[in-house]
Each structure stands twice: as structure tokens, then as C-alpha cells.
Amino acid sequence: MRLSDTLDADPDQLVTFCRKNRLEGLVAKRRESLYEQGKRSGAWQKFKTLQTGTFLVGGFLPSSDGFSALAVGFWRGGEFQYAAKLECYWSKEQKLALCERFLGSIVAEPPFAQVPRRVAGDTWSAGITQEELAEFAWVEPALEVSVKFLEWTRAGVLRQASLSWQ
């Protein structure tokens, strides 16, 4: 994090600058507001520079309303690479509509070259826990979804990724 002098600029221009320079975004406070230690106030705003991409669904975590998460990836060098596990907070109708598209494409094994594992309690990893791995339903990677994310990590997975409704 870097503290800066007061910037007299349009917020959209500042976000555009951040995006062009591959910065995560910026945090801003209204100039006339006071800093209140230990309190949250509406004086602060966060502007993230999210990227978007198209990925293929390789599996889903079934739930009573269709699914609770998707495993997505991409093709590279003839192998299907894991990109992220996306939690999904869509309506039941939206989830069930997407689930219908999985019918006929279920496979027994994960289509990914490797599925990163996450240890229970590890909130930083984009992998899948051993318990989730046993519950996932795997599909042929054919269905494209739009994903918003903050960045690619050094481990080659998406950071702060979320599913976009198309």
C-alpha cells in the first residue's frame, strides 16, 4: 500500500490509470471527512480494477439449488489447466438453468491435468479440499463462462474470482 498526496482527478481516470499500470485499484477517502480510529464510515471507497476472461467449466459442486461452486479452467499445450473454484451466489433458477446444460457431459474423472488441493481452513488457496473433491461432479470442458478476477497468482490460478451472469 502506498499513501499519496491528495489527487484532484476524476475517479474513473484514476481507475483507468491503475488498470493500465496493472495495479489492484485504489482506496479513497472523501477530502472533508475525518479519520475515525476503530470505526468504519462511508467516507472510504474501494475501486478495484477487475479483469474479465472466458473459461470452461470442468466441474461443479452439487447442492439443493443446483450447485454451490464451479471449477473452471483453460486449455494450454493440449492440457486442461485448472484456473479457479468459483463460489456462486446466483438465484436458484439461474443455477438450475446452468445445470441443465451439464446434462450429458458428466465424466468420472476430473478433466484437469492437475487439481490443486486446499487444506481445510486455508482461505488463500484457490484449490479444492479433499472433502469437496469427493463431492464434485466433473464435466467435459465445453461450457464457457465469463469470470471476473483481480489477478493471476504466481501459482497460476485466479485471485478473487467470481462468476459473471451472461
Phi, psi and omega in degrees: 000141178236134174271142182230169174290170176299133180250119177264084181211160176293130181305323179297322178293321179294318178296319177300318177300314179301315181298314181297328182261015176056040175265152182294333183146202179212158176244132184230154178231139177302134185304319185278353182279159179259153174276126181244103185301130176078005181238146172265141178220164178282005182285342182259143175225145178247130178243107180266149178253079182286145173260161175232153178202163178254129181230167179254139178283130178247351179181166178215153179260103185299147175213174183297336179255025178117285178202157178251341181205156175238146170256124183239158180202193183207158178271134174211126178057035179079003179240145178272113185263137177289137178244320183186158167255122184253118171291147184231128182240036178284173175289161179301319181298317179296318180295315181295323177298320178290321179300324179301329180286344178278339184304135180086355181242011179291136177233161185283325186245154176300135180283351183285145176301322178205135177256114179297137180265145177238134176280136179308134181094346179278107183271355183266336184280149176261012183279191183239134180288162179300321179296315179295321181303321180289336183264340183298144170256129184260146181227157172298132182285091180228332183276122179272140173227152178267134184232135171260140180206160182279312182193169169274135178275171176297333179282356176084022177240167182279141177256134180049055182270146176215152181281135177259142177275128180257000000 
